[in-house]
Amino acid sequence: MRELVILGSSSIVNPPNHHLPDGHRRHHHSPKPKPKHSVAPSRPIPTVHSRSPPLLSTVRYDITSPPDKSMLKYYSDLAAKLAADGRLQEFSMIIESVAASGVAASDFLSLLALKPVGEGILQNLRDGNVGDVLEVFREVERLGVSPAKLVDEVTVELFQRECGRILMCQELPEIVEFMEILAGLGFSIKDIVPPMEIVKMCVDQRDPDMAVRYASIPPYDRMLFCTIISEFGKRKDLDSALTAYEAFMQILSSPNMYMCRAIVDVCGLCGEPMKSRLIYEGLLEKKITPNIYVFNSLMNVNAHDLTYIMHIYQNMQNLGVTADTTSHNIILKACCVAGRVDLAQDMYNKVKQLELAGTLKLDVFTYCTIIKVFADAKLWQMALKVKEDMLSSGVTPNTYTWSSLISACGNAGLVEHAIQLFEEMLLSGCKPNSQCCNILLHACVEARQYDRAFRLFQSWKKNGLQEALGDRCISQTEDDVSEPMDPLPTSNHLNFITKFPFAPTTTTYNILMEACGTDYQRAKSLMNEMKEEGLPPNQISWSILIHMCGASGDAELAVQTLKDMRMAGVQPDGIAYTTAIKVCVESRNLQLAFSLFAEMKRYLIKPDLVTYNTLLRARTRYGSLREVQQCLAIYQEMRKAGYNANDYYLKQLIEEWCEGVIQYNGPRQDRSSGQTGTATGRPHNLLLEKVAAHLQNGISGRVAINLQGLTKVESRIVVLAVLRMIKENYTLGHPVNDDISIILGVDEVGAAESAKNGSELRDTILKLVQNDLGLQVLASLPGSAVNMKIGQNKHPDSSSPILEEERVGRTNKMVSSSSTRRPVVLQRLKITKESLHHWVQKRAGTYST
């Protein structure tokens, strides 16, 4: 039984009472009769106010038997009218009531006018009543009828506009839920909103979970899985791509090689080749054999690691996967990156044999790659031989092939050969790109044919790429450096060459700026011309301009150019700063160089090996403690950054600075004592770290010089470094506050070799401190208040009763006859603060910085 509440009259003529079933007789106040047949319970229907004229008054009805055809037509017209008025809840109720009477829903819907129903659905969508529309669709779907039969193309278009409204609001969960509902009702969601629009939203919001949820709406589109992974990769969002990949692998019953290849490519795009290896290993653990395309992507991502590439190549053969032409091209590429010309040549010979056997067909990329290998190695004749192989195989060289060939001759300094190849390229009808032109210009610059480079550029810019070479207006002059001419294919009919336009690039102007040599103003005018052509100067352009300031030794101009670079909107990089620092060093403006280094670090620009070496080699001698501390700080920073410093050069400078302590004590004694350097094969960084540790810590508190692990020469340098630091600090007003303790080393009792080495080191230090510097030295005894003076006129000897040895942990238990462990002896000297004070006062007048 249903009760339909309608206000007012209707434009539809009501049928007579005898046409209505018993349950539909009009009773205004009689109680509701109980239905004879059970029907699905219905929700209470609220009173709905329509903007159109009311249809019926209050009606009580109970369909106990299927209505006849005329009544069914009546109900269909009534439902259409209710839908047209936007009263979708009453419309849904009538459909449910008719279906409950035993009438097939499809029969009823066949009599229903779809146009007014569509208009009502459209009206509700315009009003934002998406929930009411979905409720009607659910009601129809429960009756076993596809809701898509209620709408036409116009309604579908409105759905698209409504989804577009949700998209504009960036309500991603709402639209995905909307798509899930519509897909469950039988709608084709692809026709409502293009999938890429939703994928783009998921990628923009970095929401892989929502992307997986949308892609999981049946029916599954496996290519959409790959697209989602690739789109995250384009945004460098590897974590989201991996999350989506793992979720899709759980959804799919069988592995999708397209998806595996996509995630491997994304790892390469995001610069994470190691994660691509983990994906490959994960497939092998699941007993999944990748196909050739996954293997090729894996090798291409790891092309920087030739060893791993060859390992994968061997695995392919073990798993029965046949390598194709692309596989061998990637191996050749890896050989090129690694500079392994020998291995590349072997692989090239192998693929040629496979081609003769009919197994492979070499393509233009194969020939381009092997030509580039030979070009980088300056093996231009072998590169030309590959070109002949290429032509004999029927493969036409493309622009990249010609570029590699021209580069091969250009790298070898054969400008004429490079120009002849350029002419041959034009004759073949191959359109040269800017890279070809830049390679040719660069070859002229490398061969110091600067005027020729400018003539080429001006002729190309004026006449294009035909007449510039056709009339040989760029032939060499007497001042150009030429090389012997070998016969290359040329033509005397260059007038038939197709004329190609010439479009210079930023790289073109950068090459020409290098051709300016030391002419700063000419390079500056080229940069202005570049701007007029709409080509913004890049970091390389500005670095070249800064480098030119070094020829004139104008450090101030270099710094000003660096400032102009930043004002022009180009952020200086490490190369620009290093170039400016080098100009300052060459002009002996070291203060400005170190200030640029500090500024570089303030802008969070990481110095490289060239930057550190430039600063460490800035001085040929050290004049003050501050300068030594400055360079030692750079040295330590360099080592922390993972770079290997030239320790020997820095050691020599510090040694010379340390020896300055005794430069006013007459002729310098033999400081090496028969040893001119560190032990054979031993690094100098231990010495430098020792010196740095003492000089950076200053003289606060008692100074303890630990010479353990150092040679005699290195020990001498460390002691002198500390003494010079004390002297310079004294001249700055810092008094001597405490003694200096010198730890010579730890020896074992009874070890003859150890005792000998300790005695030699002790003799060297005593000779330096007493004889050369005139300082008073005492022997320190642990556990005793006695400090025994060492005679300055008596040659120290290990057997002297004046010099005592310290025994560490000397107890009866440790030296018992049952113990096999030898007691250790710590040898230590002490320079008194009184002696130091007298020494610095005496030398303060003669010391010069």
C-alpha positions in Angstrom: 0.0 0.0 0.0 1.3 3.5 -0.8 -0.1 6.9 0.0 0.8 9.6 -2.5 0.4 13.2 -1.2 -0.3 15.6 -4.0 -1.5 19.2 -3.7 -4.1 20.7 -5.9 -5.5 19.5 -9.2 -3.9 17.9 -12.2 -3.8 18.5 -15.9 -4.2 14.8 -16.3 -7.8 13.5 -16.3 -8.3 11.1 -13.4 -9.6 7.7 -14.4 -13.1 6.7 -13.0 -13.2 4.8 -9.8 -14.3 1.5 -11.4 -11.1 1.5 -13.4 -9.1 1.6 -10.2 -8.4 -1.4 -8.1 -10.2 -1.8 -4.8 -7.3 -0.4 -2.9 -7.4 2.8 -5.0 -10.9 3.8 -4.2 -10.9 7.4 -2.8 -11.5 7.4 1.0 -10.5 10.6 2.8 -11.0 9.5 6.4 -11.3 5.7 6.4 -8.4 3.7 8.0 -5.8 2.2 5.7 -6.6 -1.4 4.7 -3.9 -3.9 5.3 -2.3 -5.1 2.0 -2.9 -8.7 1.0 0.5 -9.0 -0.5 3.7 -8.1 1.2 5.8 -5.4 -0.5 9.2 -4.0 0.1 9.1 -1.5 3.0 9.4 2.1 1.8 10.9 5.2 3.3 8.5 8.0 4.4 8.1 10.4 1.5 8.0 14.1 2.5 5.7 16.6 1.0 7.5 18.2 -2.0 6.6 21.6 -3.3 6.8 21.8 -7.1 7.2 25.0 -9.1 4.8 23.5 -11.8 1.1 23.1 -11.3 0.0 20.4 -8.8 -0.9 17.1 -10.3 -3.4 15.3 -7.9 -5.0 15.6 -4.6 -4.2 13.2 -1.8 -4.4 9.7 -3.0 -4.5 6.4 -1.1 -3.9 3.3 -3.1 -3.0 -0.3 -2.6 -2.1 -2.2 -5.8 -3.2 -5.8 -5.1 -3.2 -7.0 -8.7 -1.3 -6.0 -11.9 -3.0 -3.0 -13.5 -4.3 -3.3 -17.0 -2.7 -1.6 -20.0 -4.7 1.7 -19.6 -3.9 2.0 -15.9 -0.2 1.2 -16.6 -0.2 4.0 -19.2 -1.8 6.3 -16.6 0.9 5.5 -14.0 3.7 6.0 -16.6 2.3 9.4 -17.5 1.9 10.3 -13.8 5.5 9.3 -13.2 6.8 11.3 -16.1 4.9 14.3 -14.9 6.3 14.0 -11.4 9.8 13.6 -12.8 9.4 16.6 -15.1 8.4 18.7 -12.0 11.6 17.6 -10.4 9.8 15.4 -7.8 12.1 12.5 -8.1 11.2 10.9 -4.8 7.5 10.5 -5.8 8.7 9.3 -9.2 10.8 6.6 -7.5 7.8 5.6 -5.3 5.5 5.0 -8.3 8.1 2.8 -10.0 8.5 0.8 -6.8 4.7 0.5 -6.3 4.1 -0.6 -9.8 6.9 -3.2 -9.6 5.4 -4.4 -6.3 2.1 -5.1 -8.0 3.8 -7.7 -10.2 4.3 -5.6 -13.4 7.7 -6.1 -14.9 9.7 -2.9 -14.5 10.9 -3.1 -18.1 7.3 -3.1 -19.3 6.5 0.0 -17.3 9.7 1.8 -18.4 8.9 1.0 -22.0 5.8 3.2 -21.7 7.6 5.9 -19.8 8.4 9.1 -21.7 12.2 9.6 -21.3 12.3 13.2 -22.3 10.4 14.6 -19.3 12.3 12.2 -17.0 15.6 13.5 -18.4 14.4 17.1 -17.9 13.6 16.3 -14.2 17.0 14.7 -13.7 18.7 17.7 -15.4 16.8 20.1 -13.2 17.8 18.3 -10.0 21.5 18.2 -11.2 21.3 22.0 -11.9 20.0 22.5 -8.4 22.8 20.5 -7.0 20.5 17.6 -5.8 23.0 14.9 -6.9 21.9 12.7 -4.0 18.3 12.6 -5.2 19.4 11.7 -8.7 21.6 8.9 -7.4 18.8 7.6 -5.2 16.5 7.3 -8.3 19.3 5.4 -10.1 19.7 3.1 -7.1 15.9 2.4 -7.0 15.8 1.5 -10.7 18.9 -0.6 -10.4 17.3 -2.6 -7.5 14.4 -3.4 -9.8 16.9 -5.1 -12.2 16.9 -2.3 -14.8 20.0 -0.4 -15.9 19.7 3.2 -14.8 21.4 4.2 -18.0 18.0 3.6 -19.7 16.6 6.6 -17.9 19.0 9.2 -19.4 19.9 10.3 -22.9 23.0 11.9 -24.3 22.0 15.3 -23.0 21.8 14.0 -19.5 25.2 12.3 -19.9 26.7 15.7 -20.9 25.2 17.3 -17.8 26.9 14.6 -15.7 30.2 15.6 -17.3 29.5 19.2 -16.5 28.6 18.4 -12.9 31.8 16.3 -12.5 33.7 19.2 -14.0 32.2 21.4 -11.2 33.5 19.0 -8.6 36.9 19.0 -10.3 37.1 22.7 -10.2 36.5 22.5 -6.4 39.4 20.1 -6.2 37.2 17.7 -4.1 39.1 14.5 -5.1 37.4 12.0 -2.7 34.0 13.3 -3.7 34.5 12.7 -7.4 36.1 9.3 -6.9 33.2 8.2 -4.8 30.8 9.7 -7.5 32.6 7.6 -10.1 32.3 4.5 -8.0 28.6 4.9 -7.6 28.0 5.6 -11.3 30.1 2.6 -12.3 28.1 0.4 -9.9 24.9 1.6 -11.6 26.1 0.5 -15.0 27.4 3.9 -16.3 30.5 4.1 -18.4 32.6 6.5 -16.3 35.0 7.1 -19.1 32.2 8.8 -21.0 31.5 11.1 -18.1 35.0 12.4 -17.1 38.2 11.7 -19.0 40.3 9.4 -16.9 43.4 11.6 -17.3 41.6 14.5 -15.6 41.2 12.5 -12.4 44.7 11.0 -12.7 46.1 14.5 -13.1 44.3 15.6 -9.9 45.7 12.6 -8.0 49.2 13.4 -9.2 48.9 17.1 -8.4 47.8 16.3 -4.9 50.4 13.5 -4.5 47.7 11.1 -3.5 48.6 7.6 -4.8 45.9 5.9 -2.6 43.1 7.9 -4.3 44.7 7.1 -7.7 44.7 3.4 -6.9 41.1 3.6 -5.7 39.9 5.3 -8.9 41.9 2.9 -11.2 40.4 -0.1 -9.3 36.9 0.7 -10.4 35.8 -2.2 -12.6 36.5 -3.0 -15.3 40.2 -2.7 -14.7 42.2 -0.8 -17.3 45.8 -2.1 -17.0 47.1 0.7 -19.2 45.7 3.2 -16.8 47.8 1.5 -14.1 50.9 2.2 -16.2 49.8 5.8 -16.9 49.4 6.6 -13.2 52.8 5.3 -12.4 54.4 7.2 -15.3 52.6 10.4 -14.3 53.9 10.3 -10.8 57.4 9.7 -12.2 57.1 12.8 -14.4 56.6 14.8 -11.2 59.7 13.1 -9.7 57.4 11.6 -7.0 59.0 8.2 -6.8 57.5 7.3 -3.4 53.9 7.7 -4.8 54.8 5.8 -7.9 56.1 2.9 -5.8 53.0 3.0 -3.6 50.8 2.7 -6.6 52.9 0.0 -8.1 52.8 -2.2 -5.0 49.0 -1.7 -4.8 48.4 -2.6 -8.4 50.5 -5.7 -8.0 48.2 -6.8 -5.2 45.1 -6.2 -7.4 46.3 -8.0 -10.5 46.2 -11.8 -10.5 49.0 -12.0 -13.1 52.1 -9.7 -13.5 51.8 -6.8 -15.9 55.1 -6.3 -17.7 54.0 -2.9 -19.0 53.6 -1.8 -15.4 57.0 -3.3 -14.4 58.7 -1.5 -17.2 56.9 1.8 -16.2 58.1 1.7 -12.6 61.7 0.9 -13.7 61.7 3.8 -16.1 60.3 6.0 -13.3 63.3 5.0 -11.0 65.6 6.2 -13.8 63.7 9.4 -14.3 63.9 10.1 -10.5 67.6 9.3 -10.4 67.2 6.2 -8.2 68.7 3.3 -10.2 69.3 1.3 -7.1 65.6 1.0 -6.5 65.1 -0.3 -10.0 67.4 -3.1 -9.1 65.3 -3.9 -6.0 62.2 -4.2 -8.2 64.0 -6.5 -10.5 65.2 -8.7 -7.6 61.6 -8.7 -6.3 60.3 -10.1 -9.5 62.9 -12.9 -9.5 62.0 -13.8 -5.9 58.4 -14.2 -7.0 59.6 -16.5 -9.8 58.5 -13.9 -12.4 60.7 -13.7 -15.5 60.8 -10.2 -16.9 60.4 -9.8 -20.6 62.9 -8.2 -22.9 61.4 -4.7 -22.5 61.7 -4.8 -18.7 65.4 -5.9 -19.1 66.1 -3.1 -21.6 64.6 -0.5 -19.3 66.6 -1.9 -16.4 69.9 -1.8 -18.3 69.1 1.7 -19.6 68.4 3.1 -16.1 71.7 1.6 -14.9 73.7 2.5 -18.0 76.3 4.3 -15.8 77.3 1.0 -14.3 78.9 -1.1 -17.0 79.6 -4.0 -14.6 76.0 -4.3 -13.6 74.9 -4.0 -17.2 77.0 -7.0 -18.2 75.7 -8.9 -15.2 72.1 -8.3 -16.4 73.1 -9.2 -19.9 74.4 -12.5 -18.6 71.2 -13.1 -16.6 69.1 -12.5 -19.7 70.9 -15.3 -21.4 70.6 -17.6 -18.4 66.8 -17.0 -18.2 66.3 -17.7 -21.9 65.5 -14.1 -22.8 67.0 -13.2 -26.2 68.7 -9.8 -26.4 67.4 -7.6 -29.2 68.9 -4.7 -31.0 67.9 -2.2 -28.3 69.7 -4.4 -25.7 73.0 -4.2 -27.6 72.5 -0.5 -28.2 72.2 0.1 -24.4 75.4 -2.0 -23.8 77.2 0.2 -26.4 75.9 3.3 -24.6 77.2 1.9 -21.3 80.6 1.4 -22.9 80.5 4.9 -24.1 79.7 6.3 -20.7 82.5 4.1 -19.1 85.0 5.0 -21.9 85.5 1.4 -22.7 86.4 1.6 -26.3 87.8 -2.0 -26.4 84.6 -3.5 -25.0 82.5 -1.4 -27.3 84.4 -2.5 -30.3 84.1 -6.2 -29.3 80.3 -5.7 -28.9 80.1 -4.0 -32.3 81.9 -6.8 -34.0 79.5 -9.3 -32.2 76.4 -7.6 -33.4 77.7 -7.4 -36.9 78.2 -11.1 -36.9 74.6 -11.5 -35.6 73.4 -9.3 -38.4 75.2 -11.4 -41.0 73.5 -14.5 -39.4 70.1 -12.9 -39.8 69.5 -12.8 -36.0 69.7 -9.0 -35.6 69.2 -6.0 -37.8 71.3 -3.0 -36.8 69.6 0.3 -36.8 70.7 3.9 -36.9 71.0 4.1 -33.1 73.6 1.3 -33.1 75.8 3.1 -35.6 75.3 6.4 -33.9 76.3 5.0 -30.5 79.5 3.3 -31.7 80.5 6.4 -33.7 80.1 8.4 -30.6 82.3 6.0 -28.7 85.1 6.5 -31.3 84.4 10.2 -31.4 84.9 10.7 -27.7 88.2 8.7 -27.9 89.3 10.9 -30.8 89.5 7.8 -33.1 88.1 9.6 -36.1 89.3 7.1 -38.7 87.4 4.3 -37.0 84.3 6.5 -36.8 84.5 7.1 -40.5 84.8 3.3 -41.1 81.6 2.8 -39.2 79.9 5.3 -41.4 81.0 3.2 -44.4 79.5 0.1 -42.7 76.4 2.0 -42.1 75.9 3.0 -45.8 76.8 -0.5 -47.0 74.0 -1.9 -44.8 71.5 0.4 -46.3 71.0 2.5 -43.2 70.8 6.3 -43.9 72.7 8.5 -41.4 70.5 10.9 -39.5 71.3 14.2 -38.0 72.8 12.7 -34.8 75.0 10.4 -36.9 76.4 13.4 -38.8 76.9 15.3 -35.5 78.9 12.4 -34.0 81.0 12.2 -37.2 81.7 15.9 -37.2 82.5 15.7 -33.5 85.0 12.9 -34.1 87.0 15.1 -36.4 86.5 18.2 -34.3 87.8 16.5 -31.2 90.9 15.4 -33.1 91.5 19.0 -34.2 90.7 18.2 -37.8 88.7 21.3 -38.7 88.9 20.7 -42.5 87.6 17.2 -42.2 84.8 18.4 -40.0 83.8 21.0 -42.6 83.9 18.4 -45.4 81.6 16.2 -43.4 79.3 19.1 -42.9 79.2 19.7 -46.6 78.5 16.0 -47.2 75.6 16.2 -44.8 74.1 19.1 -46.7 74.5 17.2 -50.0 72.7 14.2 -48.6 69.7 16.4 -47.8 69.9 15.9 -44.1 68.8 19.0 -42.2 71.5 20.1 -39.7 70.4 21.1 -36.3 72.0 23.7 -34.0 74.1 20.9 -32.4 75.9 20.3 -35.7 76.7 23.9 -36.2 77.8 24.3 -32.6 80.1 21.3 -32.9 81.7 22.8 -36.0 82.2 26.2 -34.3 83.6 24.5 -31.2 86.1 22.6 -33.4 87.3 25.9 -34.8 87.7 27.4 -31.3 89.6 24.3 -30.0 91.9 24.6 -33.0 92.4 28.3 -32.1 90.8 29.4 -35.5 88.8 32.1 -33.8 88.4 34.3 -36.9 87.1 31.4 -38.9 84.5 30.6 -36.2 83.2 34.2 -36.4 83.2 34.1 -40.2 81.2 30.9 -40.2 78.7 32.3 -37.7 78.2 35.6 -39.6 77.8 33.8 -42.9 75.3 31.3 -41.6 73.3 34.0 -39.9 73.2 36.0 -43.1 72.9 33.4 -45.9 71.7 30.2 -44.1 73.6 26.9 -44.4 74.0 26.8 -48.1 76.2 29.6 -49.5 78.3 29.7 -46.4 80.0 26.5 -47.4 79.1 26.4 -51.1 81.2 29.3 -52.2 84.0 28.4 -49.7 83.9 31.9 -48.3 85.2 30.4 -45.0 88.4 29.0 -46.5 91.4 29.2 -44.3 93.6 32.2 -44.2 97.3 32.2 -43.6 97.0 32.8 -39.9 94.6 29.8 -39.4 96.1 26.6 -38.2 95.4 23.8 -40.8 96.0 20.1 -40.9 96.9 17.8 -43.8 93.9 17.1 -46.1 92.8 13.5 -46.5 90.4 12.7 -49.3 86.8 12.8 -48.1 83.7 12.6 -50.2 83.0 16.1 -51.5 81.2 17.6 -54.4 81.9 20.4 -57.0 78.1 21.0 -57.4 77.3 22.5 -54.0 74.9 25.0 -55.7 72.3 22.3 -55.6 72.4 22.0 -51.8 69.1 22.7 -50.2 69.2 25.9 -48.2 68.5 25.4 -44.5 67.8 28.2 -42.0 70.2 28.8 -39.2 68.9 29.3 -35.7 71.7 30.1 -33.2 71.2 29.0 -29.6 72.6 30.0 -26.2 75.3 27.4 -26.7 76.3 28.9 -30.0 76.9 32.3 -28.4 78.8 30.7 -25.5 81.2 29.1 -28.0 81.7 32.4 -29.7 82.3 34.1 -26.3 85.1 31.6 -25.7 86.5 32.6 -29.1 86.9 36.2 -27.9 89.9 35.1 -26.0 90.8 38.0 -23.6 88.5 40.6 -25.2 86.0 41.3 -22.4 84.1 44.0 -24.3 83.6 41.8 -27.4 82.3 39.0 -25.2 80.0 41.5 -23.5 78.6 42.7 -26.8 78.0 39.1 -27.8 76.0 38.6 -24.6 73.9 41.7 -25.5 73.3 40.4 -29.0 72.2 37.1 -27.4 69.6 39.0 -25.4 68.4 40.8 -28.5 67.9 37.5 -30.2 65.6 36.4 -27.3 68.2 34.0 -25.9 68.8 34.5 -22.2 72.4 34.1 -21.1 72.8 31.1 -18.8 75.3 30.3 -16.0 77.9 29.1 -18.5 77.7 32.5 -20.4 78.3 34.4 -17.2 81.1 32.1 -16.1 82.9 32.7 -19.4 82.6 36.4 -18.9 84.0 36.2 -15.4 86.9 34.0 -16.6 87.9 36.8 -19.1 88.5 39.1 -16.2 91.5 37.0 -15.2 93.4 37.9 -18.3 93.6 41.5 -17.2 93.9 40.6 -13.5 90.8 42.7 -12.7 89.4 40.9 -9.7 87.0 43.8 -8.9 85.5 43.4 -12.4 85.0 39.7 -11.9 83.2 40.3 -8.6 81.0 43.0 -10.2 80.2 40.6 -13.1 79.2 38.0 -10.5 76.8 40.6 -9.0 75.4 41.5 -12.4 74.8 37.8 -13.0 72.5 37.7 -9.9 70.8 40.9 -10.7 70.0 39.5 -14.2 68.0 36.7 -12.5 70.7 34.0 -13.1 71.7 32.4 -9.8 75.5 31.8 -9.7 76.5 28.2 -9.4 79.7 26.6 -8.1 81.5 27.0 -11.5 80.8 30.8 -11.5 82.0 31.3 -8.0 85.1 29.1 -8.5 85.9 31.1 -11.7 85.7 34.3 -9.8 87.8 32.9 -6.9 90.4 31.8 -9.4 90.5 35.3 -10.9 91.1 36.8 -7.4 93.8 34.3 -6.6 95.6 35.0 -9.9 95.5 38.7 -9.2 96.8 38.1 -5.6 93.7 39.5 -4.0 93.4 36.6 -1.5 91.1 38.5 0.9 88.5 38.9 -1.8 88.9 35.2 -2.8 88.2 34.0 0.7 85.3 36.4 1.1 83.8 34.9 -2.1 84.3 31.5 -0.7 82.4 32.5 2.5 79.6 34.1 0.4 79.4 30.9 -1.7 78.7 28.9 1.5 76.1 31.4 2.7 74.1 30.8 -0.5 74.4 27.0 0.2 76.4 26.4 -2.9 78.7 23.4 -2.4 82.3 23.9 -3.4 83.9 21.2 -5.6 87.4 19.8 -5.8 88.5 22.7 -8.1 87.3 25.3 -5.6 89.2 23.7 -2.7 92.4 23.3 -4.6 92.3 26.8 -5.9 92.1 28.2 -2.4 94.7 25.8 -1.0 97.1 26.8 -3.7 96.3 30.5 -3.3 99.4 31.1 -1.2 103.1 30.3 -2.0 104.0 31.0 1.7 102.1 31.6 5.0 102.8 34.8 6.8 100.6 34.6 9.9 98.9 32.1 12.1 95.5 33.3 10.9 96.4 32.4 7.3 97.5 28.9 8.4 94.3 28.4 10.4 92.3 29.6 7.4 93.8 27.1 5.0 93.8 24.2 7.5 90.0 24.8 8.0 89.5 24.6 4.3 91.6 21.5 4.2 89.5 19.8 6.9 86.3 20.9 5.2 87.5 19.5 1.9 88.3 16.1 3.5 84.9 16.0 5.2 83.3 16.6 1.8 84.9 13.4 0.5 87.7 15.0 -1.6 91.3 13.9 -1.6 93.5 16.9 -1.0 97.1 17.4 -2.3 98.5 16.9 1.1 102.2 17.1 0.0 101.8 20.7 -1.3 100.1 21.9 1.9 102.6 20.1 4.1 105.5 21.9 2.4 103.9 25.3 3.0 103.2 24.6 6.6 106.7 23.2 7.1 108.1 26.4 5.7 105.9 28.4 8.0 106.9 26.4 11.1 110.6 26.6 10.3 110.2 30.4 10.4 110.4 30.1 14.2 114.1 29.6 14.0 114.9 31.7 10.9 116.7 34.3 13.0 118.9 31.8 14.9 121.7 31.8 12.3 122.1 29.2 9.5 119.3 26.6 9.6 120.3 23.2 10.8 119.6 20.0 9.0 116.0 19.6 9.9 115.4 16.2 8.4 118.1 14.3 10.3 118.6 12.1 7.4 114.8 11.9 6.5 113.4 14.2 3.9 109.8 13.3 4.1 107.2 11.0 5.5 107.5 7.2 5.4 107.3 5.6 2.0 103.7 5.3 0.8 102.4 7.0 4.0 99.8 9.8 3.6 100.5 13.3 4.8 97.0 13.8 6.2 97.9 12.6 9.7 100.5 15.3 10.0 98.1 18.0 8.7 95.3 16.8 11.0 97.7 17.0 14.0 98.8 20.5 13.1 95.2 21.5 12.5 94.0 20.1 15.8 96.6 22.2 17.7 96.2 25.4 15.7 92.4 25.4 15.6 92.2 24.8 19.4 94.4 27.7 20.3 96.3 28.0 23.6 93.5 27.8 26.1 94.8 25.8 29.1 97.7 23.4 29.1 99.1 22.4 25.7 99.9 18.7 25.2 101.6 17.8 22.0 101.1 14.1 21.1 103.7 12.9 18.7 102.6 9.3 18.6 102.5 7.9 15.1 104.5 10.6 13.5 108.0 10.5 12.0 110.9 12.6 13.2 110.3 15.2 10.4 106.5 15.4 11.1 107.1 15.6 14.9 109.5 18.5 14.3 106.8 20.3 12.2 104.1 19.8 14.8 106.3 21.1 17.7 107.4 24.1 15.6 103.7 24.8 14.6 102.7 25.0 18.3 105.7 27.2 19.3 105.0 29.6 16.4 101.3 29.8 17.4 102.4 30.7 21.0 104.8 33.3 19.7 102.3 35.0 17.5 99.6 35.0 20.2 102.1 36.5 22.6 102.7 39.4 20.1 98.9 39.9 20.1 98.8 40.2 23.9 98.1 36.6 25.0 100.6 35.6 27.8 102.1 32.2 28.3 99.9 30.5 31.0 101.2 27.0 31.3 103.8 24.4 30.5 104.0 22.4 27.2 103.8 18.7 27.5 105.3 16.6 24.7 104.3 13.0 24.5 107.0 11.1 22.6 105.3 7.7 22.5 104.6 4.5 24.3 107.2 1.7 24.3 107.2 -1.8 25.6 110.0 -2.8 28.1 112.4 -5.1 26.4 111.4 -4.2 22.8 114.7 -3.2 21.2 113.2 -1.8 18.0 110.6 0.3 19.9 113.3 1.7 22.2 115.5 2.6 19.3 112.8 4.5 17.5 111.8 6.3 20.7 115.4 7.3 21.4 115.8 8.7 17.9 112.6 10.8 18.2 113.6 12.0 21.6 117.0 13.0 20.4 115.5 14.9 17.5 113.0 16.9 19.7 115.7 17.7 22.3 118.0 18.9 19.6 115.3 21.2 18.2 114.0 22.5 21.5 117.3 22.9 23.4 120.0 23.5 20.8 118.0 25.4 18.1 115.5 27.3 20.2 117.3 27.5 23.6 114.3 26.3 25.7 114.6 24.4 29.0 113.3 20.8 28.9 112.3 18.7 31.9 111.4 15.0 32.3 108.0 14.4 33.9 107.6 11.5 36.3 104.0 10.3 36.9 103.1 9.9 40.5 106.0 12.1 41.6 106.5 15.8 42.1 110.0 15.6 40.8 110.8 17.2 37.4 114.3 16.5 36.4 116.3 19.0 34.3 118.0 17.9 31.2 121.5 19.4 30.8 121.6 21.6 27.7 125.3 21.0 27.0 125.2 17.3 27.5 124.1 15.1 24.6 121.0 13.3 25.7 121.2 9.6 25.9 118.7 6.9 26.8 121.1 5.7 29.6 121.4 9.2 31.2 120.2 9.2 34.8 118.7 12.6 34.3 116.1 11.5 31.8 113.6 9.2 33.4 111.1 6.9 31.7 107.5 6.7 32.8 106.1 3.3 33.6 102.3 3.2 33.2 100.4 0.9 35.5 103.6 -0.2 37.2 102.4 -2.5 39.9 103.6 -5.7 41.4 100.8 -7.7 39.8 101.5 -6.5 36.3 105.2 -7.2 36.5 104.8 -10.6 38.2 106.9 -13.4 36.9 103.8 -15.3 35.7 102.7 -12.5 33.4 103.7 -12.6 29.7 102.5 -9.1 29.0 105.3 -6.5 28.9 104.9 -3.3 30.9 104.4 -0.2 28.7 106.5 2.9 29.0 105.2 6.4 28.2 108.0 8.9 27.3 107.2 12.5 28.0 109.0 15.8 28.0 108.0 19.2 29.4 108.8 22.7 28.5 108.3 25.1 31.4 106.3 28.2 31.1 109.1 30.3 32.5 111.4 29.1 29.7 108.7 29.8 27.2 108.0 33.3 28.6 111.7 34.2 28.4 111.9 32.8 24.9 108.9 34.7 23.5 110.2 37.9 25.1 113.6 37.5 23.5 112.1 36.7 20.0 109.3 39.2 20.0 111.5 41.9 18.7 113.0 39.8 15.9 109.9 37.9 14.7 108.3 39.3 11.6 105.1 38.2 10.1 
